[in-house]
Amino acid sequence: MQPDLLGLEITKGELRRLTGVDSEDVFRPSILKNREKRFGFFMNEVITALAFTPIVVGFIYAFIILPTIGSSILIGLLLLTLVPLIVILARWFWRRKTCPKSLTKLLDEVDEYHEVIQAIDINDQLDTAGNTQSNISDRDQVIAALQLIREDLVVALKTERILRDNKKLLASNQDLFVNNLANLQALQVSTEAGEYARLLNQSLQIAVDVQTQIKKLQSP
């Protein structure tokens, strides 16, 4: 990956610092639409449930089953089967109830932003292999657009965390917000560079969505 693209990425560590949470612990319906992410999500849930199962089963068996019913292998096996399912369902409903919609939407925007970066990286690799002939200036325009979007994403994520941690803070504080949308719309790419024109349009849509989320956060 080219150095300018590496500098645009929002790493998991930075994302955790900006939001105060692990993005993988945030329930996002959009993940379920992607086969690879859906599989990873469910695998993580199963592993977590299996890790909690011995603790929960041990507590129930030692403090509830033994004092009331006595030793029972059948009940023990039943608990080992039911507890993981209960843990998964409990985590599912808890996440849906507690995860702010604004945060889930912003994390989705971060994913789309990274998809554009990956598309540019693939195009760079094709250029290196001699399979395409892209316009360097058009690539620079898209990179400039992504830099502006990154700034807005960072501000939006910081703002969401501030408002989440300080529920009494008025979102009407204009100092918390920036708007790079006008600068993004001022960028132009040549019509000959179809791929980069598409990527710029995709970037602009991400910018519009981020600004929409910022306005929602801004509303009391």
GROMACS elastic network, one bead per residue, 0.5 to 0.9 nm:
[ bonds ]
;  ai    aj funct       b0    kb
    1     4     6  0.83953   500
    1     5     6  0.65514   500
    1     6     6  0.66546   500
    1   118     6  0.88248   500
    1   121     6  0.58960   500
    1   122     6  0.86913   500
    1   124     6  0.80459   500
    1   125     6  0.82632   500
    2     5     6  0.54171   500
    2     6     6  0.64905   500
    2     7     6  0.89676   500
    2   121     6  0.72810   500
    2   124     6  0.79655   500
    3     6     6  0.50333   500
    3     7     6  0.63307   500
    3     8     6  0.88545   500
    4     7     6  0.52685   500
    4     8     6  0.66486   500
    4   143     6  0.78614   500
    5     8     6  0.51104   500
    5     9     6  0.67180   500
    5   117     6  0.66022   500
    5   118     6  0.86876   500
    5   120     6  0.82663   500
    5   121     6  0.75313   500
    5   143     6  0.78023   500
    6     9     6  0.55477   500
    6    10     6  0.89156   500
    6   117     6  0.88984   500
    7    10     6  0.82769   500
    8   114     6  0.86800   500
    8   117     6  0.78765   500
    8   143     6  0.84267   500
    8   146     6  0.72825   500
    8   147     6  0.65871   500
    8   150     6  0.70182   500
    9   113     6  0.86945   500
    9   114     6  0.68046   500
    9   117     6  0.77357   500
    9   150     6  0.83727   500
   10    13     6  0.81821   500
   10    14     6  0.61745   500
   10    15     6  0.63804   500
   10   110     6  0.78629   500
   10   114     6  0.80403   500
   10   150     6  0.80364   500
   10   154     6  0.87819   500
   11    14     6  0.51764   500
   11    15     6  0.60507   500
   11    16     6  0.85267   500
   12    16     6  0.60514   500
   12    17     6  0.85652   500
   12    22     6  0.79608   500
   12    23     6  0.75768   500
   13    16     6  0.51140   500
   13    17     6  0.62546   500
   13    18     6  0.86724   500
   13    22     6  0.86258   500
   14    18     6  0.60824   500
   14    19     6  0.85662   500
   15    18     6  0.50979   500
   15    19     6  0.60647   500
   15    20     6  0.80004   500
   15    21     6  0.81340   500
   15    22     6  0.77953   500
   15    23     6  0.72912   500
   15   107     6  0.89741   500
   15   154     6  0.87120   500
   15   157     6  0.83738   500
   16    19     6  0.53265   500
   16    20     6  0.52835   500
   16    21     6  0.52603   500
   16    22     6  0.53337   500
   16    23     6  0.67440   500
   17    20     6  0.53576   500
   17    21     6  0.75631   500
   17    22     6  0.88387   500
   18    21     6  0.82620   500
   18   154     6  0.72907   500
   18   157     6  0.61125   500
   18   158     6  0.56049   500
   18   161     6  0.74303   500
   19    22     6  0.78910   500
   19    23     6  0.81838   500
   19   103     6  0.82394   500
   19   157     6  0.60511   500
   19   158     6  0.65644   500
   19   160     6  0.76561   500
   19   161     6  0.55622   500
   19   162     6  0.89528   500
   20   161     6  0.71472   500
   21    24     6  0.85543   500
   21    25     6  0.74173   500
   21    26     6  0.79055   500
   22    25     6  0.54236   500
   22    26     6  0.70860   500
   23    26     6  0.53275   500
   23    27     6  0.85509   500
   23   104     6  0.88806   500
   23   107     6  0.75458   500
   24    27     6  0.77186   500
   24    41     6  0.80284   500
   25    95     6  0.81375   500
   26    95     6  0.67926   500
   26    96     6  0.87220   500
   26    99     6  0.62648   500
   26   100     6  0.88864   500
   26   103     6  0.84506   500
   26   104     6  0.70165   500
   26   107     6  0.89639   500
   27    30     6  0.89583   500
   27    31     6  0.82327   500
   27    92     6  0.76780   500
   27    95     6  0.55608   500
   27    96     6  0.62906   500
   27    99     6  0.66039   500
   27   104     6  0.72691   500
   28    31     6  0.56642   500
   28    32     6  0.76306   500
   28    95     6  0.89410   500
   28    96     6  0.83114   500
   28    99     6  0.85720   500
   28   101     6  0.87669   500
   28   104     6  0.57463   500
   28   105     6  0.81180   500
   28   107     6  0.84432   500
   28   108     6  0.79247   500
   29    32     6  0.55510   500
   29    33     6  0.73389   500
   29   104     6  0.85293   500
   30    33     6  0.54043   500
   30    34     6  0.72503   500
   30   104     6  0.88887   500
   30   108     6  0.72467   500
   31    34     6  0.55435   500
   31    35     6  0.81494   500
   31    36     6  0.87045   500
   31    37     6  0.56231   500
   31    38     6  0.56502   500
   31    41     6  0.77311   500
   31   108     6  0.86932   500
   32    35     6  0.70175   500
   32    36     6  0.89525   500
   32    37     6  0.69314   500
   32    39     6  0.84018   500
   32    41     6  0.81655   500
   33    37     6  0.80824   500
   33    38     6  0.69889   500
   34    37     6  0.53547   500
   34    38     6  0.57238   500
   34    39     6  0.84564   500
   35    38     6  0.50388   500
   35    39     6  0.61192   500
   35    40     6  0.86415   500
   36    39     6  0.52746   500
   36    40     6  0.63197   500
   36    41     6  0.86274   500
   37    40     6  0.50451   500
   37    41     6  0.59751   500
   37    42     6  0.86159   500
   38    41     6  0.50513   500
   38    42     6  0.62280   500
   38    43     6  0.85106   500
   39    42     6  0.53247   500
   39    43     6  0.60620   500
   39    44     6  0.85639   500
   40    43     6  0.51031   500
   40    44     6  0.61065   500
   40    45     6  0.86122   500
   41    44     6  0.52146   500
   41    45     6  0.62914   500
   41    46     6  0.87496   500
   42    46     6  0.61053   500
   42    47     6  0.85657   500
   43    46     6  0.50927   500
   43    47     6  0.61658   500
   43    48     6  0.85554   500
   44    47     6  0.51749   500
   44    48     6  0.61170   500
   44    49     6  0.85394   500
   45    48     6  0.51045   500
   45    49     6  0.60384   500
   45    50     6  0.85594   500
   45    87     6  0.88487   500
   45    88     6  0.63249   500
   45    91     6  0.83633   500
   45    92     6  0.89767   500
   46    49     6  0.50535   500
   46    50     6  0.60970   500
   46    51     6  0.85431   500
   46    84     6  0.75238   500
   46    85     6  0.86884   500
   46    88     6  0.71137   500
   47    50     6  0.51524   500
   47    51     6  0.61799   500
   47    52     6  0.87864   500
   48    51     6  0.50711   500
   48    52     6  0.63877   500
   48    53     6  0.86680   500
   48    84     6  0.88031   500
   48    87     6  0.85865   500
   48    88     6  0.82792   500
   49    52     6  0.52117   500
   49    53     6  0.60471   500
   49    83     6  0.80421   500
   49    84     6  0.50235   500
   49    85     6  0.76325   500
   49    86     6  0.85516   500
   49    87     6  0.56514   500
   49    88     6  0.60476   500
   50    53     6  0.50450   500
   50    54     6  0.74826   500
   50    83     6  0.87590   500
   50    84     6  0.60234   500
   50    87     6  0.88052   500
   51    54     6  0.68714   500
   51    55     6  0.79368   500
   51    84     6  0.89152   500
   52    55     6  0.55338   500
   52    56     6  0.62517   500
   52    57     6  0.85499   500
   52    83     6  0.87093   500
   52    84     6  0.77620   500
   52    87     6  0.78217   500
   53    56     6  0.52137   500
   53    57     6  0.58016   500
   53    58     6  0.81534   500
   53    79     6  0.87454   500
   53    80     6  0.69112   500
   53    83     6  0.60966   500
   53    84     6  0.58959   500
   53    87     6  0.79796   500
   54    57     6  0.51904   500
   54    58     6  0.56945   500
   54    59     6  0.83744   500
   54    80     6  0.78928   500
   55    58     6  0.51782   500
   55    59     6  0.61601   500
   55    60     6  0.86957   500
   56    59     6  0.51930   500
   56    60     6  0.61976   500
   56    61     6  0.84791   500
   56    83     6  0.74175   500
   57    60     6  0.51768   500
   57    61     6  0.58747   500
   57    62     6  0.83172   500
   57    76     6  0.76936   500
   57    79     6  0.62574   500
   57    80     6  0.66815   500
   57    83     6  0.70844   500
   58    61     6  0.52047   500
   58    62     6  0.58791   500
   58    63     6  0.83126   500
   59    62     6  0.53224   500
   59    63     6  0.58722   500
   59    64     6  0.77290   500
   60    63     6  0.55210   500
   60    64     6  0.51989   500
   60    65     6  0.63945   500
   60    66     6  0.86842   500
   60    79     6  0.86447   500
   61    64     6  0.56114   500
   61    66     6  0.59742   500
   61    67     6  0.86959   500
   61    71     6  0.85633   500
   61    75     6  0.86111   500
   61    76     6  0.71805   500
   61    79     6  0.85278   500
   62    65     6  0.63214   500
   62    66     6  0.56028   500
   62    67     6  0.74821   500
   63    66     6  0.65273   500
   63    67     6  0.64356   500
   63    68     6  0.86953   500
   64    67     6  0.57684   500
   64    68     6  0.61992   500
   64    69     6  0.81321   500
   65    68     6  0.53924   500
   65    69     6  0.53796   500
   65    70     6  0.60922   500
   65    71     6  0.73984   500
   65    72     6  0.81640   500
   65    75     6  0.82826   500
   65    76     6  0.88841   500
   66    69     6  0.55844   500
   66    71     6  0.56378   500
   66    72     6  0.81422   500
   67    70     6  0.60425   500
   67    71     6  0.89429   500
   69    72     6  0.77509   500
   71    75     6  0.85446   500
   71    76     6  0.86029   500
   72    75     6  0.54333   500
   72    76     6  0.62929   500
   72    77     6  0.88075   500
   73    77     6  0.61886   500
   73    78     6  0.85507   500
   74    77     6  0.52238   500
   74    78     6  0.61577   500
   74    79     6  0.86428   500
   75    79     6  0.60964   500
   75    80     6  0.85882   500
   76    79     6  0.51470   500
   76    80     6  0.62954   500
   76    81     6  0.87884   500
   77    80     6  0.50318   500
   77    81     6  0.63731   500
   77    82     6  0.87467   500
   78    81     6  0.51650   500
   78    82     6  0.61317   500
   78    83     6  0.83991   500
   79    82     6  0.51084   500
   79    83     6  0.55831   500
   79    84     6  0.85714   500
   80    83     6  0.57779   500
   80    84     6  0.70718   500
   81    84     6  0.64543   500
   81    85     6  0.73126   500
   82    85     6  0.53863   500
   82    86     6  0.62104   500
   82    87     6  0.87167   500
   83    87     6  0.60534   500
   83    88     6  0.85974   500
   84    87     6  0.50908   500
   84    88     6  0.62053   500
   84    89     6  0.86428   500
   85    88     6  0.51868   500
   85    89     6  0.61887   500
   85    90     6  0.84848   500
   86    89     6  0.51513   500
   86    90     6  0.59041   500
   86    91     6  0.84785   500
   87    90     6  0.50629   500
   87    91     6  0.60619   500
   87    92     6  0.84521   500
   88    91     6  0.52539   500
   88    92     6  0.61036   500
   88    93     6  0.87983   500
   89    93     6  0.62593   500
   89    94     6  0.84722   500
   90    93     6  0.53769   500
   90    94     6  0.59967   500
   90    95     6  0.85009   500
   91    94     6  0.50469   500
   91    95     6  0.59717   500
   91    96     6  0.85225   500
   92    95     6  0.53635   500
   92    96     6  0.63106   500
   92    97     6  0.87168   500
   93    96     6  0.51306   500
   93    97     6  0.61540   500
   93    98     6  0.86223   500
   94    97     6  0.51378   500
   94    98     6  0.60139   500
   94    99     6  0.82556   500
   95    98     6  0.52227   500
   95    99     6  0.55197   500
   96    99     6  0.58859   500
   96   100     6  0.85430   500
   97   100     6  0.81823   500
   99   102     6  0.86541   500
   99   103     6  0.73280   500
   99   104     6  0.72048   500
  100   103     6  0.53668   500
  100   104     6  0.65048   500
  100   105     6  0.87781   500
  100   164     6  0.83421   500
  101   104     6  0.51275   500
  101   105     6  0.61104   500
  101   106     6  0.85920   500
  102   105     6  0.51896   500
  102   106     6  0.62096   500
  102   107     6  0.86645   500
  102   160     6  0.72754   500
  102   213     6  0.67294   500
  102   214     6  0.89422   500
  102   216     6  0.80954   500
  102   217     6  0.75900   500
  103   106     6  0.51265   500
  103   107     6  0.61503   500
  103   108     6  0.85888   500
  103   157     6  0.74522   500
  103   160     6  0.67941   500
  103   161     6  0.83595   500
  104   107     6  0.51390   500
  104   108     6  0.62462   500
  104   109     6  0.87437   500
  105   108     6  0.50338   500
  105   109     6  0.63497   500
  105   110     6  0.87654   500
  105   209     6  0.89726   500
  105   210     6  0.87150   500
  105   213     6  0.77172   500
  106   110     6  0.62776   500
  106   111     6  0.87316   500
  106   153     6  0.75658   500
  106   156     6  0.76716   500
  106   157     6  0.70679   500
  106   160     6  0.89991   500
  106   209     6  0.86925   500
  106   210     6  0.69472   500
  106   213     6  0.72993   500
  107   111     6  0.63557   500
  107   112     6  0.87724   500
  107   157     6  0.85686   500
  108   111     6  0.50713   500
  108   112     6  0.63844   500
  108   113     6  0.86194   500
  109   112     6  0.50583   500
  109   113     6  0.60614   500
  109   114     6  0.86042   500
  109   153     6  0.81446   500
  109   206     6  0.63880   500
  109   207     6  0.87680   500
  109   209     6  0.74936   500
  109   210     6  0.69750   500
  110   114     6  0.62190   500
  110   115     6  0.86341   500
  110   150     6  0.87089   500
  110   153     6  0.73453   500
  110   206     6  0.87580   500
  111   114     6  0.51298   500
  111   115     6  0.62511   500
  111   116     6  0.89134   500
  112   116     6  0.65364   500
  112   117     6  0.88562   500
  112   202     6  0.88036   500
  112   203     6  0.86638   500
  112   206     6  0.72467   500
  113   116     6  0.53621   500
  113   117     6  0.66270   500
  113   118     6  0.89048   500
  113   146     6  0.77377   500
  113   149     6  0.81349   500
  113   150     6  0.82389   500
  113   202     6  0.88178   500
  113   203     6  0.71550   500
  113   206     6  0.69452   500
  114   118     6  0.61860   500
  114   119     6  0.85962   500
  115   118     6  0.50169   500
  115   119     6  0.61754   500
  115   120     6  0.87231   500
  116   119     6  0.50027   500
  116   120     6  0.63383   500
  116   121     6  0.86531   500
  116   146     6  0.85970   500
  116   199     6  0.64922   500
  116   200     6  0.88510   500
  116   202     6  0.75785   500
  116   203     6  0.72356   500
  117   120     6  0.51835   500
  117   121     6  0.62444   500
  117   122     6  0.87534   500
  117   143     6  0.86790   500
  117   146     6  0.82510   500
  118   122     6  0.62172   500
  118   123     6  0.85945   500
  119   122     6  0.51580   500
  119   123     6  0.62479   500
  119   124     6  0.86286   500
  119   199     6  0.80276   500
  120   124     6  0.60859   500
  120   125     6  0.86441   500
  120   139     6  0.80988   500
  120   142     6  0.88828   500
  120   143     6  0.89835   500
  120   196     6  0.81999   500
  120   199     6  0.80973   500
  121   125     6  0.62825   500
  121   126     6  0.86823   500
  122   125     6  0.50913   500
  122   126     6  0.62886   500
  122   127     6  0.86522   500
  123   126     6  0.50212   500
  123   127     6  0.61659   500
  123   128     6  0.86383   500
  123   132     6  0.77507   500
  123   134     6  0.83710   500
  123   195     6  0.86445   500
  124   128     6  0.62162   500
  124   129     6  0.86542   500
  124   132     6  0.88537   500
  124   134     6  0.87990   500
  125   128     6  0.50384   500
  125   129     6  0.62535   500
  125   130     6  0.86294   500
  125   131     6  0.87915   500
  126   129     6  0.50182   500
  126   130     6  0.61751   500
  126   131     6  0.51991   500
  126   132     6  0.59639   500
  126   133     6  0.88180   500
  127   131     6  0.57376   500
  127   132     6  0.50620   500
  127   133     6  0.63462   500
  127   134     6  0.71883   500
  128   131     6  0.76562   500
  128   132     6  0.84122   500
  129   132     6  0.80580   500
  130   133     6  0.74018   500
  134   137     6  0.88328   500
  134   138     6  0.78350   500
  134   139     6  0.77216   500
  134   193     6  0.66051   500
  134   195     6  0.84394   500
  134   196     6  0.81829   500
  135   138     6  0.53116   500
  135   139     6  0.64931   500
  135   140     6  0.88512   500
  135   190     6  0.85515   500
  135   192     6  0.84938   500
  135   193     6  0.65050   500
  135   196     6  0.84480   500
  136   139     6  0.50647   500
  136   140     6  0.62736   500
  136   141     6  0.87590   500
  137   141     6  0.63306   500
  137   142     6  0.88714   500
  137   189     6  0.80588   500
  138   141     6  0.50141   500
  138   142     6  0.64724   500
  138   143     6  0.87065   500
  138   188     6  0.80590   500
  138   189     6  0.53378   500
  138   190     6  0.68563   500
  138   193     6  0.70507   500
  138   196     6  0.63271   500
  138   197     6  0.77866   500
  139   142     6  0.52101   500
  139   143     6  0.62470   500
  139   144     6  0.86262   500
  139   189     6  0.85716   500
  139   196     6  0.63851   500
  140   144     6  0.60920   500
  140   145     6  0.85925   500
  141   144     6  0.50462   500
  141   145     6  0.62377   500
  141   146     6  0.86977   500
  141   187     6  0.65731   500
  141   188     6  0.70918   500
  141   189     6  0.67767   500
  141   196     6  0.86343   500
  141   200     6  0.78704   500
  142   146     6  0.62016   500
  142   147     6  0.86399   500
  142   187     6  0.83917   500
  142   189     6  0.82366   500
  142   196     6  0.68791   500
  142   197     6  0.82412   500
  142   199     6  0.69948   500
  142   200     6  0.54282   500
  142   203     6  0.77450   500
  143   146     6  0.50471   500
  143   147     6  0.62144   500
  143   148     6  0.88044   500
  143   200     6  0.88847   500
  144   147     6  0.51191   500
  144   148     6  0.65296   500
  144   149     6  0.87749   500
  144   184     6  0.83119   500
  144   187     6  0.84011   500
  145   148     6  0.52753   500
  145   149     6  0.62727   500
  145   150     6  0.86438   500
  145   183     6  0.82683   500
  145   184     6  0.56798   500
  145   185     6  0.88574   500
  145   187     6  0.74215   500
  145   200     6  0.72022   500
  145   203     6  0.68876   500
  145   204     6  0.77307   500
  145   207     6  0.88971   500
  146   150     6  0.59673   500
  146   151     6  0.86066   500
  146   184     6  0.88546   500
  146   200     6  0.85863   500
  146   203     6  0.67463   500
  146   204     6  0.89530   500
  146   207     6  0.89151   500
  147   150     6  0.50795   500
  147   151     6  0.64429   500
  147   152     6  0.89048   500
  148   151     6  0.51848   500
  148   152     6  0.64981   500
  148   153     6  0.87199   500
  148   180     6  0.60673   500
  148   181     6  0.82269   500
  148   183     6  0.80012   500
  148   184     6  0.71528   500
  148   207     6  0.85109   500
  149   152     6  0.51177   500
  149   153     6  0.60608   500
  149   154     6  0.85833   500
  149   180     6  0.73018   500
  149   181     6  0.83361   500
  149   184     6  0.82492   500
  149   203     6  0.76508   500
  149   204     6  0.84134   500
  149   206     6  0.76734   500
  149   207     6  0.57911   500
  149   210     6  0.81667   500
  150   153     6  0.50153   500
  150   154     6  0.61354   500
  150   155     6  0.85970   500
  151   154     6  0.52678   500
  151   155     6  0.62863   500
  151   156     6  0.86083   500
  151   178     6  0.84777   500
  151   180     6  0.81784   500
  152   155     6  0.50780   500
  152   156     6  0.59589   500
  152   157     6  0.85051   500
  152   177     6  0.82684   500
  152   178     6  0.66446   500
  152   179     6  0.69675   500
  152   180     6  0.69466   500
  152   207     6  0.78029   500
  152   210     6  0.71629   500
  152   211     6  0.77544   500
  152   214     6  0.87580   500
  153   156     6  0.50344   500
  153   157     6  0.60566   500
  153   158     6  0.84994   500
  153   207     6  0.85238   500
  153   210     6  0.67185   500
  153   211     6  0.89281   500
  154   157     6  0.52205   500
  154   158     6  0.61308   500
  154   159     6  0.84959   500
  155   158     6  0.51270   500
  155   159     6  0.59837   500
  155   160     6  0.85181   500
  155   176     6  0.74391   500
  155   177     6  0.67469   500
  155   178     6  0.73136   500
  155   214     6  0.87243   500
  156   159     6  0.50503   500
  156   160     6  0.60574   500
  156   161     6  0.86084   500
  156   176     6  0.86151   500
  156   177     6  0.75297   500
  156   178     6  0.87586   500
  156   210     6  0.73984   500
  156   211     6  0.83306   500
  156   213     6  0.76456   500
  156   214     6  0.59002   500
  156   217     6  0.84048   500
  157   160     6  0.51392   500
  157   161     6  0.62819   500
  157   162     6  0.86877   500
  158   161     6  0.52231   500
  158   162     6  0.62195   500
  158   163     6  0.87130   500
  158   176     6  0.87436   500
  159   162     6  0.50555   500
  159   163     6  0.61594   500
  159   164     6  0.83972   500
  159   171     6  0.87164   500
  159   176     6  0.65590   500
  159   177     6  0.78213   500
  159   214     6  0.81539   500
  159   217     6  0.77243   500
  160   163     6  0.52559   500
  160   164     6  0.59631   500
  160   165     6  0.85341   500
  160   214     6  0.84040   500
  160   217     6  0.68471   500
  161   165     6  0.59642   500
  161   166     6  0.82697   500
  162   165     6  0.52182   500
  162   166     6  0.58168   500
  162   167     6  0.81535   500
  162   169     6  0.81101   500
  163   167     6  0.54006   500
  163   168     6  0.77493   500
  163   169     6  0.62678   500
  163   170     6  0.80543   500
  163   171     6  0.72248   500
  163   217     6  0.79192   500
  164   167     6  0.57020   500
  165   168     6  0.89835   500
  166   169     6  0.55394   500
  167   170     6  0.80990   500
  168   171     6  0.89406   500
  169   172     6  0.87124   500
  169   173     6  0.85567   500
  170   173     6  0.62903   500
  170   218     6  0.80769   500
  170   219     6  0.85746   500
  170   220     6  0.64834   500
  171   174     6  0.78429   500
  171   176     6  0.82818   500
  171   217     6  0.63351   500
  171   219     6  0.60593   500
  171   220     6  0.57398   500
  172   175     6  0.87739   500
  172   176     6  0.86506   500
  172   217     6  0.87617   500
  172   218     6  0.54286   500
  172   219     6  0.66577   500
  172   220     6  0.68933   500
  173   176     6  0.60839   500
  173   177     6  0.79966   500
  173   218     6  0.76922   500
  174   177     6  0.56745   500
  174   178     6  0.83172   500
  174   218     6  0.81130   500
  175   178     6  0.78491   500
  176   218     6  0.88963   500
  177   214     6  0.73845   500
  177   215     6  0.89397   500
  177   218     6  0.83206   500
  178   211     6  0.89151   500
  178   214     6  0.89009   500
  179   182     6  0.73473   500
  179   183     6  0.85181   500
  179   211     6  0.71496   500
  180   183     6  0.53155   500
  180   184     6  0.62384   500
  180   185     6  0.87786   500
  180   207     6  0.80757   500
  180   211     6  0.87259   500
  181   185     6  0.61612   500
  181   186     6  0.86109   500
  181   204     6  0.78475   500
  181   207     6  0.64311   500
  181   208     6  0.70334   500
  181   211     6  0.76304   500
  182   185     6  0.51946   500
  182   186     6  0.63082   500
  183   186     6  0.51225   500
  183   187     6  0.68333   500
  184   187     6  0.54838   500
  184   188     6  0.88382   500
  184   203     6  0.87316   500
  184   204     6  0.67546   500
  184   207     6  0.79798   500
  185   188     6  0.77882   500
  185   204     6  0.72387   500
  187   200     6  0.87072   500
  188   197     6  0.85071   500
  188   200     6  0.86158   500
  189   192     6  0.84562   500
  189   193     6  0.72945   500
  189   196     6  0.74424   500
  189   197     6  0.59676   500
  189   200     6  0.78851   500
  190   193     6  0.58220   500
  190   194     6  0.81751   500
  190   196     6  0.87175   500
  190   197     6  0.72664   500
  191   194     6  0.63027   500
  191   197     6  0.69329   500
  192   195     6  0.88915   500
  192   197     6  0.83976   500
  193   196     6  0.55428   500
  193   197     6  0.59461   500
  193   198     6  0.85574   500
  194   197     6  0.50464   500
  194   198     6  0.61118   500
  194   199     6  0.86352   500
  195   198     6  0.51164   500
  195   199     6  0.62490   500
  195   200     6  0.86549   500
  196   200     6  0.60071   500
  196   201     6  0.84789   500
  197   200     6  0.51024   500
  197   201     6  0.62122   500
  197   202     6  0.85589   500
  198   201     6  0.51260   500
  198   202     6  0.61235   500
  198   203     6  0.85438   500
  199   203     6  0.60355   500
  199   204     6  0.85518   500
  200   204     6  0.61092   500
  200   205     6  0.86124   500
  201   204     6  0.50048   500
  201   205     6  0.62844   500
  201   206     6  0.87221   500
  202   205     6  0.51500   500
  202   206     6  0.64038   500
  202   207     6  0.87404   500
  203   206     6  0.50721   500
  203   207     6  0.62386   500
  203   208     6  0.87141   500
  204   208     6  0.62061   500
  204   209     6  0.86368   500
  205   208     6  0.50462   500
  205   209     6  0.62155   500
  205   210     6  0.85967   500
  206   209     6  0.50824   500
  206   210     6  0.61191   500
  206   211     6  0.85876   500
  207   210     6  0.50861   500
  207   211     6  0.61418   500
  207   212     6  0.85522   500
  208   211     6  0.51325   500
  208   212     6  0.61654   500
  208   213     6  0.87338   500
  209   213     6  0.63412   500
  209   214     6  0.86975   500
  210   213     6  0.50982   500
  210   214     6  0.62324   500
  210   215     6  0.87117   500
  211   215     6  0.61887   500
  211   216     6  0.85884   500
  212   215     6  0.51541   500
  212   216     6  0.62827   500
  212   217     6  0.87169   500
  213   217     6  0.62251   500
  213   218     6  0.84804   500
  214   217     6  0.50444   500
  214   218     6  0.60486   500
  214   219     6  0.87468   500
  215   219     6  0.62799   500
  216   219     6  0.52372   500
  216   220     6  0.84228   500
  217   220     6  0.75777   500
